[in-house]
Amino acid sequence: MQILKKSVKLALEKTALKLFAARGYDNTTMAEIAAAAGISTGNIYRYHANKEELLYAVIPASFVELCLQTIKSKVALVRGMNSQQVAGSKELRLGNEMLMKFVLTHRHKILVLMRECSGTRLAGFRDIVRQKIMESVHEHLASLSESSPGRRNEPDQLLLATVYDNLINASTSILDADTTEKHRKAALEKLLDYHLKGMAAIC
């Protein structure tokens, strides 16, 4: 009986993550992963029974939950702040830096999640992220209404959905760009600054 090697398993999973991030889970085959990892197609199934099992090995449920919690915690930092307070908040700035570090550190995993994983329990992650963000934004706007009864009404749901779709799409494009991490970080910072100014205008 051939012994499974930990080094082969780790190399296989590292290769799978890179290919899933570059091509998308749906467009990557087990044969392509095996070839890129330097093992036979038959051998790959000794380590993972199928592609979906391999997906869960490289992106466990704990990471998905950590993603959602990190995003929710970041959005929660602005709760109760008006646009001027948001602009001058040291706590928010630090929160943005922590979010940026998380996103860049786990760039490949986030790209896989954002590119859809049809037929798996990770399918629809992008929509879940948008919904979670919008729920947090509504909580923030409700807290502003309590502290400022005369403020304008909440923005239209369709407008909010479009704004966050655009933010998610732009962020994904930046993460996918063939450039340096420093360049990605700078681009994400500018995008986030643009987004916050836009939200201040419509809220």
C-alpha positions as CSV (number, residue, x, y, z in Angstrom):
1,M,0.0,0.0,0.0
2,Q,1.4,3.4,-1.1
3,I,1.8,5.9,1.8
4,L,0.3,9.3,1.2
5,K,2.8,12.1,1.5
6,K,2.0,15.3,3.4
7,S,4.4,17.3,1.2
8,V,2.5,16.1,-1.9
9,K,-0.9,16.9,-0.3
10,L,0.3,20.4,0.6
11,A,1.7,21.1,-2.8
12,L,-1.5,19.8,-4.4
13,E,-3.7,22.1,-2.3
14,K,-1.4,25.1,-2.9
15,T,-1.6,24.5,-6.7
16,A,-5.4,24.0,-6.6
17,L,-5.8,27.3,-4.7
18,K,-3.8,29.2,-7.3
19,L,-5.6,27.7,-10.2
20,F,-9.1,28.2,-8.6
21,A,-8.1,31.8,-8.0
22,A,-6.8,32.4,-11.6
23,R,-9.4,30.5,-13.6
24,G,-12.3,30.0,-11.2
25,Y,-13.4,26.8,-9.5
26,D,-15.9,26.1,-12.3
27,N,-13.3,26.3,-15.0
28,T,-10.6,24.2,-13.4
29,T,-10.4,20.4,-13.7
30,M,-8.7,17.9,-11.5
31,A,-6.5,16.9,-14.4
32,E,-5.2,20.4,-14.8
33,I,-4.5,20.6,-11.0
34,A,-2.6,17.3,-11.1
35,A,-0.6,18.4,-14.1
36,A,0.4,21.7,-12.6
37,A,1.3,20.0,-9.3
38,G,3.4,17.5,-11.2
39,I,1.5,14.3,-10.3
40,S,-0.7,11.9,-12.3
41,T,-4.4,12.5,-12.6
42,G,-5.0,9.1,-11.0
43,N,-2.8,10.0,-8.0
44,I,-4.7,13.2,-7.2
45,Y,-7.8,11.2,-6.3
46,R,-5.8,9.4,-3.6
47,Y,-5.6,12.7,-1.8
48,H,-9.0,14.1,-2.5
49,A,-12.0,12.1,-3.7
50,N,-13.3,14.9,-6.0
51,K,-12.8,18.6,-6.8
52,E,-15.4,19.8,-4.3
53,E,-13.6,18.0,-1.5
54,L,-10.4,19.7,-2.6
55,L,-12.1,23.0,-2.6
56,Y,-13.2,22.6,1.0
57,A,-9.6,21.6,1.9
58,V,-8.2,24.9,0.6
59,I,-11.1,27.1,1.7
60,P,-12.6,25.6,5.0
61,A,-15.9,26.8,6.5
62,S,-13.9,28.5,9.3
63,F,-12.2,30.8,6.7
64,V,-15.6,31.8,5.1
65,E,-17.0,32.7,8.6
66,L,-13.8,34.7,9.3
67,C,-14.3,36.6,6.1
68,L,-17.9,37.6,6.9
69,Q,-17.0,38.5,10.5
70,T,-14.1,40.6,9.4
71,I,-16.2,42.6,6.9
72,K,-19.1,43.0,9.4
73,S,-16.7,44.2,12.1
74,K,-15.2,46.8,9.7
75,V,-18.6,48.2,8.7
76,A,-19.7,48.3,12.3
77,L,-16.9,50.8,13.1
78,V,-18.8,53.6,11.4
79,R,-22.1,52.9,13.3
80,G,-23.4,56.1,14.8
81,M,-20.9,58.4,13.0
82,N,-21.8,61.1,10.6
83,S,-19.8,61.8,7.5
84,Q,-17.5,64.2,9.2
85,Q,-16.8,61.8,12.1
86,V,-16.1,59.0,9.6
87,A,-13.6,61.2,7.7
88,G,-11.6,61.9,10.9
89,S,-11.9,58.6,12.7
90,K,-8.6,57.1,13.7
91,E,-10.4,53.9,14.7
92,L,-11.9,53.6,11.2
93,R,-8.5,54.2,9.6
94,L,-7.0,51.4,11.7
95,G,-10.0,49.2,10.8
96,N,-9.4,49.9,7.1
97,E,-5.7,48.9,7.5
98,M,-6.6,45.7,9.2
99,L,-9.2,44.8,6.5
100,M,-6.6,45.6,3.8
101,K,-4.1,43.4,5.4
102,F,-6.6,40.5,5.7
103,V,-7.7,40.9,2.1
104,L,-4.2,41.0,0.6
105,T,-2.9,38.2,2.8
106,H,-5.8,35.9,1.7
107,R,-6.0,37.2,-1.8
108,H,-6.2,33.9,-3.6
109,K,-8.9,32.5,-1.3
110,I,-11.0,35.6,-1.7
111,L,-10.7,35.5,-5.4
112,V,-12.0,31.9,-5.5
113,L,-15.0,32.8,-3.3
114,M,-15.8,35.9,-5.4
115,R,-15.6,33.9,-8.7
116,E,-18.5,31.5,-7.8
117,C,-18.2,27.9,-6.9
118,S,-21.3,26.4,-8.6
119,G,-22.9,23.4,-7.0
120,T,-21.0,23.7,-3.7
121,R,-21.8,25.2,-0.4
122,L,-19.6,28.2,-1.2
123,A,-21.8,29.2,-4.2
124,G,-23.3,32.6,-3.8
125,F,-20.7,34.0,-1.5
126,R,-20.5,37.3,-3.3
127,D,-24.3,37.8,-2.8
128,I,-24.0,36.9,0.9
129,V,-21.2,39.5,1.3
130,R,-23.2,42.2,-0.3
131,Q,-26.2,41.3,1.8
132,K,-24.2,41.3,5.0
133,I,-22.7,44.7,4.2
134,M,-26.1,46.2,3.3
135,E,-27.5,44.9,6.6
136,S,-24.7,46.6,8.5
137,V,-25.2,49.8,6.5
138,H,-28.9,49.9,7.4
139,E,-28.0,49.4,11.1
140,H,-25.6,52.3,10.8
141,L,-28.2,54.5,9.1
142,A,-30.8,53.6,11.7
143,S,-28.3,54.7,14.4
144,L,-27.8,58.0,12.7
145,S,-31.6,58.5,12.5
146,E,-31.9,58.0,16.2
147,S,-29.2,60.6,17.0
148,S,-30.4,63.0,14.2
149,P,-34.1,62.8,13.8
150,G,-34.2,65.4,11.0
151,R,-31.7,63.7,8.7
152,R,-32.7,62.6,5.2
153,N,-34.3,59.2,4.5
154,E,-32.3,56.1,3.7
155,P,-31.0,55.7,0.2
156,D,-33.0,53.6,-2.3
157,Q,-32.4,49.8,-1.9
158,L,-31.6,49.4,-5.6
159,L,-29.1,52.2,-5.4
160,L,-27.4,50.7,-2.4
161,A,-27.3,47.2,-4.1
162,T,-25.7,48.8,-7.2
163,V,-23.1,50.7,-5.1
164,Y,-22.0,47.6,-3.3
165,D,-22.0,45.4,-6.4
166,N,-19.7,48.0,-8.0
167,L,-17.5,48.1,-4.9
168,I,-17.2,44.3,-4.8
169,N,-16.5,44.0,-8.6
170,A,-13.9,46.8,-8.4
171,S,-12.2,45.2,-5.4
172,T,-12.1,41.8,-7.1
173,S,-10.6,43.3,-10.2
174,I,-7.8,45.0,-8.2
175,L,-7.1,41.7,-6.3
176,D,-6.9,39.9,-9.6
177,A,-4.6,42.5,-11.3
178,D,-1.1,41.3,-12.3
179,T,0.8,43.8,-10.3
180,T,2.7,44.2,-7.0
181,E,1.0,43.9,-3.6
182,K,2.1,47.5,-2.9
183,H,0.2,48.6,-6.0
184,R,-2.9,46.6,-5.1
185,K,-2.9,48.0,-1.6
186,A,-2.7,51.6,-2.9
187,A,-5.5,51.0,-5.4
188,L,-7.7,49.4,-2.8
189,E,-7.1,52.4,-0.4
190,K,-8.1,54.8,-3.1
191,L,-11.2,52.8,-4.0
192,L,-12.3,52.7,-0.4
193,D,-11.8,56.4,0.0
194,Y,-13.8,57.0,-3.1
195,H,-16.5,54.7,-1.8
196,L,-16.8,56.4,1.5
197,K,-17.1,59.9,-0.1
198,G,-19.8,58.5,-2.4
199,M,-21.7,57.0,0.5
200,A,-21.5,60.3,2.4
201,A,-23.1,62.0,-0.7
202,I,-26.1,59.6,-1.0
203,C,-26.7,59.1,2.7
